[in-house]
Amino acid sequence: MAWYRNHYKCARCDYEWPDEWSCMCDDDCPQCGARHMSPYESDDLTEVISEEDGEFVVLRSPETAGHYADYYELGSFATRAEAEAFLATA
């Protein structure tokens, strides 16, 4: 998969933060600087549905995404249900 929102909790100070990246990788705590915290949960954001101007746009992050999701449009639909049905078959 190409894009994730990782959720972290620092083992040293208990600070919690999200970070988006192209893999489920370790991160350093932005609060205390503790290193190599592993995500306790990750949301797959490779394919998302965005509402724009009354339409539901299906976006995908490519396998080549690195520092940014670099989403590109797969299609736009009149309803969220249509967009979800499209993703189910894509």
HELIX and SHEET records of a PDB file:
HELIX    1   1 ARG A   80  THR A   89  1                                  10    
SHEET    1   A 3 GLU A  16  TRP A  21  0                                        
SHEET    2   A 3 TYR A   4  LYS A   9 -1                                        
SHEET    3   A 3 GLU A  41  ASP A  44 -1                                        
SHEET    1   B 3 GLU A  47  GLU A  52  0                                        
SHEET    2   B 3 GLU A  55  ARG A  60 -1                                        
SHEET    3   B 3 TYR A  72  PHE A  77 -1                                        
END                                                                             
